[in-house]
Amino acid sequence: MPCVSFRYARTGMLACLLLCLIVLLSPLSVRAQSDSPSIFGVVEGFWLPEQVCELGAGWERIIFDWAQHQPTGQDDWNTLNVDDRWLESARACNREVVAIFKHTPAWATDGIPNAGLPRGLYLAVDDPNNLWASFVRKAAEYYAPRGVRRFIIWNEPDIERGTYGFVFDGSLDDYYQMLKVAYLALRQGNPEAEILLAGMTYWHDINAGRRLYLDRLLERITADPEAAANDYYFDIASLHIYFRTETVYDIVRQTRQLLDQYGLTDKRIWVNETNAAPTDDPLWPVVRPQYQLNLEQQAAFLVQSAALSLAGGAERVAAYKFYDWNLPPGGEAFGLLRADGSRRPAYDAWAMVIDRFSDVIRAQLAQTERVVVVRLQHQDGMETFVTWTRRDVYTQIRITAAGVPVVLHDQYGHETSRNPEGGAVTLALDAARCNRVDGCAVGGTVRLLTQPGGGTVYELTANGLLELQFQ
């Protein structure tokens, strides 16, 4: 979960019927569907299986709590922590469960319960006294026939002791040993297992003036002479990105560049957590010193983050989180669903992302000082332009179009069509909502245009049309 509450950083009846008919019959109005699960997921959807199935999430992250699996010793195996019925429900809905290992049992560490290093961590992987290796091997064996084969190794190890969100009381070398042992033991338990690095906060290092934890970790991994023979002990790098739209692309790209810099060009990137929790929810107001956001901004951020993550090179993206369970009154609320089960507008925005973005084969970013456009190329040859403003200034863009009605969506998936005028469609983009403390943390409301490929995008400026260049 996020480790600091403020870190990161809608003529007549005949005309209406004709319009509806055009939309229904237009080949642009329906995206090609696939039997493959969506690349977009949620954190902890299992609490409300019918609702998360309706959403269409392709995967979910669940905590596989070591301290609850083995509360008193190695002979314990309490799987109520991850109930088999949750896994069965996910499989029935074509949703993959991705495990995250956390929390050292008190009996298994000489350090702080939950955060301490496992006893025997530096022993051989086959040594029964390497408690961490024994647990992850058993987990891989047990959960393989239940459809779980991807495992995230701990959470945010870059948070230091004494800081909110601290969960790992070890050095970078200790985390590398945790990763190395987990990789080897998990592959023993399930040769098809894939291992994900812990998601990291990014901003703890930036704010402290340190090299990124990920940078230092990759340096450590690639310096190990045994690492190359073991595929460098991981398959996927994980990211947690919150609150500020304009950081998403940069963080994903920087991660790609770091992996490539160390020769790890085959390693993939997942954004395992992203969201911008609202403060201005009439049904759940929250007080915090930064990021005063309303429900519309939360929805906008999720769409923007999904598009920018794809443009940056991420393979999968998950919204943190699906449901606000067990929150104290006034607690920071990230859920697509509130604690009472009611839907925030973000639910519809994420449903739109799942429906519209899951078949994307290429994503490109173009931006000016005032506007952002992400071009998504779909498997069927269609393209979608995802557009919003960066500043608190009303902006217009013009997109060249084919001679057929183009399909427009708002950030909640509501659909209309429009005939191009003069070979193009002009979109009016609302100004972003900004303030003195946060600046323009989240871009303006999102508008989407879908059409056959080949469009060109221009910003309408005081000096005429400015063509946007896609990276």
NORBEL-V501140 format. One record per backbone hydrogen bond with DSSP energy under -1.0 kcal/mol. NH is the residue of the N-H (numbers start at 1). CO is the residue of the C=O. If there is no record, write none. Layout:
nh=(NH	NH)
co=(CO	CO)
This chain:
nh=(7	16	17	18	19	20	21	22	23	24	25	26	29	41	42	43	44	48	52	53	54	55	56	57	58	60	61	62	64	66	69	70	76	78	86	87	88	89	90	91	92	94	95	96	98	99	100	101	102	104	108	109	114	116	119	121	123	127	130	131	131	134	135	136	137	138	139	140	141	142	143	144	147	148	151	152	153	154	154	156	159	163	166	169	170	175	176	177	178	179	180	181	182	183	184	185	186	187	188	189	190	193	194	196	197	203	206	207	208	209	210	216	217	218	219	220	221	222	223	224	227	230	231	232	233	234	235	236	237	239	241	243	244	244	245	247	248	251	252	253	254	255	256	257	258	259	260	261	262	263	264	267	268	270	271	272	273	279	280	281	284	286	293	298	299	300	301	302	303	304	305	306	307	308	309	310	311	312	314	315	317	318	319	320	322	324	325	331	336	337	338	341	344	347	349	350	351	352	353	354	355	356	357	360	361	362	364	366	368	372	373	374	375	376	377	378	379	381	383	384	385	386	387	388	390	393	395	397	398	399	400	401	404	406	407	408	409	410	413	416	418	421	425	427	429	432	435	439	444	447	448	449	450	451	453	458	459	460	461	464	466	468	471)
co=(4	12	13	14	15	16	17	18	19	20	21	22	26	317	59	319	61	45	48	49	50	51	52	52	40	96	42	98	100	102	65	66	73	69	83	83	84	85	86	87	88	91	90	58	60	150	62	152	64	114	105	106	104	112	108	118	120	124	127	119	129	130	131	132	133	134	135	136	137	138	139	140	144	143	194	99	196	101	152	199	156	160	163	115	168	171	172	173	174	175	176	177	178	179	180	181	182	183	184	185	186	190	149	151	236	201	202	203	204	206	205	212	213	214	215	216	217	218	219	221	224	227	228	227	230	231	195	195	268	270	273	275	9	242	441	244	245	247	248	249	250	251	252	253	254	255	256	257	258	260	259	264	235	237	316	239	239	293	293	279	281	279	291	294	295	296	297	298	299	300	301	302	303	304	305	306	307	308	309	269	39	271	41	274	43	337	323	328	321	322	342	338	336	344	345	346	347	348	349	350	351	352	353	357	377	377	375	373	371	388	366	386	364	384	362	382	359	378	451	376	449	374	447	372	370	391	429	427	458	425	456	423	402	418	450	416	448	414	410	408	406	424	399	397	395	391	439	435	389	387	409	385	407	383	381	398	466	396	464	461	459	457	365)
